[in-house]
Amino acid sequence: MTTVLAPASLEEAADLLRGAAEDGTPVALRGSGSQDMPAAPIVLSTGVLAGVVEYKPDDLTLVVRAGTTLEEIDHVLAVRHLSAVLPEDAPSRTIGGVMATGASPYRRLRYGPTRERVIEVRMSTGYGEVIRGGGRLVKNVTGYDIPRLMTGSHGVLGLIGEVCLKLWPRPPAGATIAVEDPEEAFQQMYQPLAVLETESGSLAFVEGVHEAVDAACAAFGDAVSNALEWPSPISNEHHVSVRVRPSALGDALSAVRESVPERFIAQHGVGRIDVGYDEFDADRLAALREAVRDVGVVVVERTTLDLDRWGIVPDTIAVQRDLKQLFDPSGILNPGHLPGLA
């Protein structure tokens, strides 16, 4: 039997985790529930732990609680034409979940990954202590870089309670351009937001002053839209991500096509391909992993099957185990969710 708890504060969450650590009871952490999570007797949800804590648009910072959705954040920032540059295709996801999984936007090509925008975090460790890392200044170099450590930690080190985000002004114009050769567009365009190749064609996304956007449209292709029209997210029953070095994207994309997916979205210059299948199995996964083994990995993002999610134990596993012992010595948080960790 699973008990779902929704603490109203980070301190309350810390008390719950302290009790679980003393009893040795495993705890799974949940945001919006959009991502697969490990089974555990206790599920700690951030659904109530939501809302804006502090917003300073002139300082380009926003502090929100972990359960705040990306749609809510976007709504707050739109009034002052600002953006936190978060994933574009999942408005119902929570900022805590996005940070924990390390999910980044398509605009990563220009603005960098999500970890570049998290400048402070308040969290509870696995042993039930509330700690803070970073600071609410854009230029912040003090102390250990806990915000970066927590970004992509998949909930195995602690529960994220509050996040301070660095913001950017939204440019006045943007466009989505159909391009024939996505690699050429990536190489020749000046600071594109993203260059995406999908099963139905390739698109480049540009943003800036009107004159620069018009010039890009004239030079590289037809504007599909005078706005940023991102592809629909992968919604197939089985979703994997192929993660390779950017220079190997072409070879990885050939392997993806040979696996005959229903959907794919390849990010040129980033080295990530999200792939959707209606039918999938362990043999298909193994073949795809073997095809990209020398240049990257294949991660199972979502499936109804019992499959090895990661397929590899990283070379840094000793460091990860040390960090796990430091932040969650009882090993109660998201057990077995990352490879090589109990």
Helices and strands as residue ranges (DSSP letters): E 3-5, H 10-23, E 27-30, E 42-45, E 52-56, G 57-59, E 61-65, H 70-78, E 82-83, H 95-101, H 108-111, G 114-116, E 118-125, E 130-134, H 146-150, E 158-166, E 168-169, E 173-179, H 182-188, E 194-198, E 201-208, H 210-220, E 222-225, E 238-244, G 246-248, H 249-258, E 263-267, E 272-277, H 282-291, E 296-302, H 317-327
